[in-house]
Amino acid sequence: MNIISEIEKRMTPLYHDYKKLVTPSEVSNEFHLFVFMTMISAAVGYRIWFDFNGLPVYCNLWTLLLGESSLSHKSTAMRTAAWLLKEIGNVALLPTDGSKEGFYMALFENEGTKLLQEDELGSMLGSLKRDYNSGFMDFLCKTYDTLIPMEKQLVSKTIVIKKPQFTWLAGTTLSSMNRYDASGNIGGGFLPRWNVVFGSDPQEVYPFTKRRSPGFFDDFLNEMREIFSPDNKTYPRGESRFSPDAQKVYSAWYNETYPYGGTGGVASFTIRIFTVVKKYALLLAFLRRQSTVDVAPMSLAIDIGEYFLKTAERLIIKELHANDFEGTCQKIANAIERAGKEETPATGRQILRYCRDMGKKTRDYCLETMLQRGDVVFEDDVYKLSALSAIVPDKKYR
């Protein structure tokens, strides 16, 4: 089952209207879906929120598209969304070049909804480490969820940024992230604020793009202008709430997913994704004209959260090597061998008992990889080492 296809089927008509505008193309469905939701996040801005300990949480998202340069068409997907938002007219597009002082001024001058669209986040990560950008990454992290006006001292004056939050849509390649040691930004909290989206290969290729007639986007743009008009009273405004049934569904998923004992790595992403799911639930309910989130948008938001958990695991465990991926697989092999010697069934639960420093999500991701490459087999609800496995149990990883 393709989780993206299943999510798309449950999206509101506005998404399918958008999809018709941007397809057929070689841009992956993952990019279409999450670029659309990020665009909605930017357009909603400060319009709706939910309460957390007496404070409002807004629906700003940071979405990171990952894929090979040119082949994945990250920029195509992002620039289309930025162009649409510019045409709608209620979202300020923040500058992607210039000094950090210029960025402070852009936030200062635009107190409404804001979008930062960055084609290459990897190179930006490199520039953030330079002396002249000292403190800038910490500032960016604080803008994500701060409710406190931020004072900044510029060369000529002091400014107070009253509403620093913004929606961020960026792209990069894995090689670029590794080049700038993106894994070093996990513990500091910068990378876990991002919702990671991996592009997939196009199902079809198109030597020529579809010719768009004049006014092709007009119906969609007019619909978006109407939705986000200050005078529109049919869409929610102000605090949104979660129905008792939606809270029950979310709580069950939260308790099952919570990274007990986890620190850093995937656990840092998981804690952020808990809040992201609530943001998505509000946005999905907003598109349904609901000020109270019921089970349908909450369940869909949880499925989106599950997707982000999987992409975070892939990014951290496998791609950035922030954790010793092969070492983790080695620990699992050792646990399976130990279970055999103790004549105990090597179930997933038993593997966690032997590997007390390993989270459930990490175990599942590594086991899935080991199954795919033939290191283990799964028979009668029990894992066994394959005779063809390249992994040999090693005392080093006990």
C-alpha positions as CSV (number, residue, x, y, z in Angstrom):
1,M,0.0,0.0,0.0
2,N,1.3,3.4,-1.0
3,I,0.7,5.7,2.0
4,I,0.8,8.9,-0.1
5,S,-1.8,7.6,-2.5
6,E,-4.0,6.7,0.5
7,I,-3.6,10.1,2.0
8,E,-4.3,11.8,-1.3
9,K,-7.6,10.0,-1.6
10,R,-8.8,11.5,1.7
11,M,-7.8,15.1,0.9
12,T,-10.4,17.8,0.3
13,P,-11.5,18.9,-3.2
14,L,-9.2,22.0,-3.1
15,Y,-6.1,19.7,-3.1
16,H,-7.4,17.8,-6.1
17,D,-8.1,21.1,-7.9
18,Y,-4.5,22.0,-7.2
19,K,-3.2,18.6,-8.4
20,K,-5.0,19.1,-11.7
21,L,-3.2,22.4,-12.2
22,V,0.3,21.0,-11.6
23,T,0.0,17.6,-13.4
24,P,0.9,15.8,-15.5
25,S,4.6,16.4,-14.5
26,E,7.6,14.6,-13.4
27,V,7.3,16.0,-9.9
28,S,6.6,13.3,-7.4
29,N,3.2,13.0,-5.6
30,E,4.9,13.4,-2.3
31,F,6.1,16.8,-3.3
32,H,2.7,17.8,-4.7
33,L,1.0,16.8,-1.5
34,F,3.2,18.5,1.0
35,V,4.0,21.6,-1.0
36,F,0.2,22.1,-1.2
37,M,-0.2,21.7,2.6
38,T,2.7,24.1,3.2
39,M,1.1,26.6,0.9
40,I,-2.1,26.3,2.9
41,S,0.0,26.7,6.1
42,A,1.5,30.0,4.8
43,A,-1.9,31.3,3.7
44,V,-3.6,30.5,7.0
45,G,-0.8,32.1,9.0
46,Y,-2.1,33.5,12.3
47,R,-5.7,33.0,11.4
48,I,-6.3,29.8,13.5
49,W,-4.5,28.2,16.4
50,F,-5.0,25.6,19.2
51,D,-4.3,26.0,22.9
52,F,-1.3,24.5,24.6
53,N,-1.1,25.3,28.3
54,G,-2.9,28.5,27.9
55,L,-0.8,29.7,24.9
56,P,-1.7,29.6,21.2
57,V,0.1,27.3,18.8
58,Y,-0.1,28.4,15.1
59,C,0.0,26.2,12.1
60,N,3.3,27.3,10.6
61,L,5.2,24.4,9.0
62,W,8.8,23.8,7.9
63,T,8.8,21.4,5.0
64,L,12.0,20.0,3.5
65,L,12.0,18.3,0.1
66,L,14.8,15.8,-0.4
67,G,15.8,14.5,-3.8
68,E,18.6,14.4,-6.4
69,S,19.4,17.7,-8.0
70,S,17.3,18.4,-11.2
71,L,15.9,14.9,-11.4
72,S,13.4,15.3,-8.5
73,H,12.2,18.8,-9.6
74,K,12.1,20.2,-6.1
75,S,12.4,23.8,-7.2
76,T,9.6,23.3,-9.8
77,A,7.2,22.2,-7.1
78,M,8.2,25.0,-4.6
79,R,8.3,27.9,-7.1
80,T,4.8,27.0,-8.4
81,A,3.5,27.3,-4.8
82,A,5.4,30.5,-4.2
83,W,4.0,32.0,-7.4
84,L,0.5,31.1,-6.5
85,L,0.8,32.6,-3.0
86,K,2.2,35.8,-4.6
87,E,-0.8,35.9,-7.0
88,I,-3.2,35.4,-4.1
89,G,-1.7,38.4,-2.4
90,N,-2.0,37.8,1.3
91,V,1.4,36.2,2.0
92,A,4.7,38.0,2.2
93,L,7.6,36.2,0.5
94,L,10.7,36.6,2.6
95,P,14.1,37.2,1.0
96,T,16.4,34.2,0.5
97,D,19.6,36.1,-0.1
98,G,21.3,39.0,1.6
99,S,22.4,39.5,5.2
100,K,20.8,38.3,8.4
101,E,20.1,41.9,9.2
102,G,18.1,42.1,6.0
103,F,16.1,39.1,7.1
104,Y,15.4,40.6,10.5
105,M,14.1,43.7,8.7
106,A,11.8,41.6,6.4
107,L,10.3,39.9,9.5
108,F,9.9,43.3,11.2
109,E,8.2,44.9,8.2
110,N,5.8,42.0,7.6
111,E,3.6,41.2,10.6
112,G,1.1,39.1,8.6
113,T,1.6,35.6,7.0
114,K,5.0,34.9,5.6
115,L,6.7,32.3,3.5
116,L,10.4,31.6,3.1
117,Q,11.1,29.5,0.0
118,E,14.7,28.2,-0.1
119,D,15.9,26.2,-3.1
120,E,19.0,24.9,-1.5
121,L,19.0,24.4,2.3
122,G,22.2,22.5,2.4
123,S,24.3,25.5,1.3
124,M,22.5,27.6,3.8
125,L,23.5,25.2,6.6
126,G,27.1,25.8,5.5
127,S,26.7,29.6,5.7
128,L,25.1,29.4,9.1
129,K,28.3,28.1,10.5
130,R,30.3,31.1,9.4
131,D,31.4,33.7,12.0
132,Y,29.3,36.5,10.4
133,N,26.1,34.4,10.9
134,S,26.9,33.7,14.6
135,G,23.6,33.3,16.5
136,F,21.4,33.2,13.3
137,M,20.6,29.5,13.6
138,D,19.5,30.0,17.2
139,F,17.3,32.9,16.1
140,L,15.7,30.8,13.3
141,C,15.0,28.0,15.8
142,K,13.3,30.4,18.2
143,T,11.0,31.9,15.4
144,Y,9.5,28.5,14.9
145,D,7.3,28.5,18.0
146,T,8.0,31.7,19.9
147,L,5.1,33.9,21.0
148,I,7.4,36.6,22.5
149,P,8.4,39.6,20.3
150,M,12.1,39.4,19.5
151,E,14.3,42.4,19.8
152,K,17.3,42.7,17.4
153,Q,20.1,45.2,17.4
154,L,20.9,46.3,13.8
155,V,23.8,48.5,12.8
156,S,21.7,51.7,12.8
157,K,18.8,50.9,15.1
158,T,17.0,48.5,17.4
159,I,13.9,46.7,16.1
160,V,11.2,44.6,17.8
161,I,9.8,41.8,15.6
162,K,6.3,41.4,16.9
163,K,5.3,38.3,14.9
164,P,8.5,36.4,13.9
165,Q,6.9,33.0,13.0
166,F,6.9,32.1,9.3
167,T,6.3,29.0,7.1
168,W,9.4,27.6,5.5
169,L,9.6,25.6,2.3
170,A,13.0,24.3,1.3
171,G,14.8,21.7,-0.7
172,T,18.2,20.0,-0.8
173,T,20.0,16.9,-1.6
174,L,21.3,14.2,0.8
175,S,24.9,14.7,-0.5
176,S,24.6,18.4,0.3
177,M,23.3,17.8,3.8
178,N,26.1,15.3,4.5
179,R,28.7,17.8,3.1
180,Y,27.6,20.4,5.6
181,D,27.3,17.8,8.5
182,A,23.5,18.2,8.9
183,S,23.5,15.5,11.5
184,G,25.3,18.0,13.8
185,N,22.2,20.1,13.7
186,I,20.0,17.4,15.3
187,G,20.8,17.9,18.9
188,G,20.5,21.7,18.6
189,G,16.9,21.3,17.4
190,F,17.2,22.9,14.0
191,L,16.8,19.8,11.9
192,P,14.0,18.2,14.0
193,R,11.8,21.2,13.3
194,W,11.6,20.1,9.6
195,N,9.1,17.7,8.2
196,V,11.1,15.6,5.8
197,V,9.7,14.6,2.4
198,F,11.6,12.2,0.1
199,G,10.8,12.4,-3.6
200,S,10.1,9.3,-5.6
201,D,10.9,8.5,-9.2
202,P,8.3,9.8,-11.7
203,Q,5.8,7.2,-12.9
204,E,6.0,8.7,-16.3
205,V,8.3,11.2,-18.0
206,Y,7.2,14.1,-20.1
207,P,9.6,15.4,-22.8
208,F,7.2,18.4,-23.3
209,T,5.2,20.1,-20.5
210,K,1.5,20.7,-20.9
211,R,0.8,24.1,-22.5
212,R,-1.2,26.3,-20.2
213,S,-3.8,28.6,-21.7
214,P,-4.2,32.2,-20.5
215,G,-6.2,32.3,-17.3
216,F,-5.5,28.6,-16.6
217,F,-4.9,29.2,-12.9
218,D,-7.7,31.8,-12.5
219,D,-10.4,29.6,-11.1
220,F,-8.0,28.2,-8.4
221,L,-6.6,31.6,-7.6
222,N,-10.1,33.1,-7.2
223,E,-11.1,30.2,-4.9
224,M,-8.0,30.7,-2.8
225,R,-8.6,34.5,-2.6
226,E,-12.1,33.9,-1.5
227,I,-11.1,31.3,1.2
228,F,-8.5,33.6,2.7
229,S,-10.3,36.9,2.3
230,P,-10.6,38.7,5.6
231,D,-14.3,39.1,4.9
232,N,-14.9,35.3,4.5
233,K,-16.9,34.1,7.5
234,T,-17.5,30.5,6.3
235,Y,-14.0,29.3,7.1
236,P,-12.7,29.1,10.7
237,R,-11.0,32.0,12.5
238,G,-9.5,32.1,16.0
239,E,-9.1,29.1,18.3
240,S,-9.8,25.6,17.0
241,R,-10.6,22.8,19.4
242,F,-10.3,19.0,19.3
243,S,-13.5,16.9,19.7
244,P,-13.5,14.3,22.5
245,D,-13.3,11.5,19.9
246,A,-10.4,13.2,18.1
247,Q,-8.6,13.6,21.4
248,K,-9.1,9.9,22.1
249,V,-7.7,8.9,18.7
250,Y,-4.7,11.2,19.1
251,S,-4.0,10.1,22.7
252,A,-4.0,6.4,21.7
253,W,-1.5,7.1,18.9
254,Y,0.6,9.4,21.1
255,N,0.9,6.8,23.9
256,E,1.9,4.1,21.4
257,T,4.4,6.3,19.6
258,Y,6.0,8.2,22.5
259,P,9.8,7.5,22.5
260,Y,10.2,6.3,26.1
261,G,13.9,6.5,27.0
262,G,14.8,7.9,23.6
263,T,17.2,10.8,23.3
264,G,18.5,12.7,20.3
265,G,18.2,11.3,16.8
266,V,14.7,10.1,15.8
267,A,13.3,10.8,19.3
268,S,14.0,14.6,18.7
269,F,11.9,14.4,15.5
270,T,9.2,12.4,17.2
271,I,8.6,15.0,19.9
272,R,8.2,17.7,17.2
273,I,6.0,15.5,15.0
274,F,3.5,15.2,17.9
275,T,2.8,18.9,17.5
276,V,3.0,18.8,13.7
277,V,0.1,16.3,13.7
278,K,-2.1,18.7,15.6
279,K,-1.1,21.5,13.2
280,Y,-2.0,19.3,10.2
281,A,-5.3,18.3,11.9
282,L,-6.2,22.0,12.2
283,L,-5.3,22.7,8.6
284,L,-7.3,19.7,7.3
285,A,-10.3,20.7,9.4
286,F,-9.9,24.3,8.2
287,L,-10.2,23.1,4.6
288,R,-13.4,21.3,5.7
289,R,-14.7,24.6,7.2
290,Q,-14.5,23.0,10.7
291,S,-13.5,25.0,13.8
292,T,-13.6,21.8,15.8
293,V,-11.3,19.0,14.7
294,D,-13.2,15.7,14.5
295,V,-11.9,12.1,13.9
296,A,-11.6,12.3,10.1
297,P,-9.0,15.1,9.9
298,M,-7.2,13.9,13.0
299,S,-6.9,10.3,11.6
300,L,-5.6,11.7,8.3
301,A,-3.1,14.0,10.2
302,I,-1.9,10.9,12.2
303,D,-1.2,9.1,9.0
304,I,0.8,12.1,7.8
305,G,2.6,12.0,11.1
306,E,3.4,8.3,10.5
307,Y,4.9,9.2,7.1
308,F,7.1,11.9,8.7
309,L,8.3,9.4,11.4
310,K,9.4,7.0,8.6
311,T,11.2,9.8,6.7
312,A,12.9,11.0,9.9
313,E,14.0,7.4,10.6
314,R,15.4,7.1,7.0
315,L,17.1,10.4,7.2
316,I,18.8,10.0,10.6
317,I,19.4,6.2,10.8
318,K,20.3,5.5,7.2
319,E,21.2,8.6,5.2
320,L,23.0,10.9,7.6
321,H,24.5,8.2,9.7
322,A,23.8,10.1,12.8
323,N,23.3,6.7,14.5
324,D,25.5,3.7,13.7
325,F,23.0,2.1,11.4
326,E,25.0,-1.1,10.7
327,G,25.9,-1.2,14.4
328,T,22.1,-1.2,15.2
329,C,21.5,-4.0,12.8
330,Q,24.4,-5.8,14.4
331,K,22.7,-5.4,17.8
332,I,19.5,-6.9,16.4
333,A,21.4,-9.8,15.0
334,N,23.0,-10.4,18.4
335,A,19.5,-10.3,20.0
336,I,18.2,-12.9,17.6
337,E,21.2,-15.1,18.2
338,R,20.8,-14.8,22.0
339,A,17.1,-15.6,21.8
340,G,18.0,-18.8,19.9
341,K,20.5,-19.8,22.5
342,E,18.1,-19.2,25.3
343,E,15.3,-21.0,23.4
344,T,13.2,-17.8,23.5
345,P,11.1,-16.8,20.5
346,A,12.9,-13.8,18.8
347,T,9.8,-11.6,18.6
348,G,9.9,-7.9,18.1
349,R,9.1,-7.4,21.8
350,Q,11.9,-9.8,22.8
351,I,14.4,-7.9,20.6
352,L,13.6,-4.7,22.5
353,R,14.1,-6.5,25.8
354,Y,17.6,-7.4,24.8
355,C,18.3,-4.0,23.2
356,R,17.2,-1.7,26.0
357,D,18.7,1.4,24.4
358,M,16.8,0.9,21.2
359,G,13.5,2.5,20.4
360,K,10.6,0.7,18.7
361,K,10.8,2.9,15.6
362,T,14.5,2.3,15.2
363,R,14.0,-1.4,15.6
364,D,11.2,-1.5,13.0
365,Y,13.2,0.5,10.5
366,C,16.3,-1.6,10.8
367,L,14.3,-4.9,10.8
368,E,12.5,-3.8,7.7
369,T,15.9,-3.1,6.0
370,M,17.4,-6.4,7.2
371,L,14.4,-8.3,5.8
372,Q,14.6,-6.5,2.4
373,R,18.3,-7.3,2.0
374,G,17.9,-10.9,3.2
375,D,19.8,-10.7,6.6
376,V,16.8,-12.0,8.5
377,V,13.6,-14.0,7.8
378,F,10.2,-13.7,9.5
379,E,8.4,-17.0,10.1
380,D,5.6,-17.8,12.5
381,D,5.9,-14.3,14.1
382,V,9.5,-14.9,14.9
383,Y,12.7,-13.4,13.4
384,K,15.6,-15.7,12.4
385,L,19.0,-15.0,11.0
386,S,19.2,-15.9,7.4
387,A,21.8,-18.4,6.2
388,L,22.7,-15.9,3.6
389,S,23.1,-13.0,6.1
390,A,26.2,-10.9,5.7
391,I,25.9,-9.9,9.4
392,V,27.9,-12.1,11.9
393,P,27.0,-11.6,15.6
394,D,29.8,-9.6,17.2
395,K,30.5,-9.2,20.9
396,K,31.4,-5.5,20.2
397,Y,27.8,-4.7,19.8
398,R,26.3,-6.6,22.7
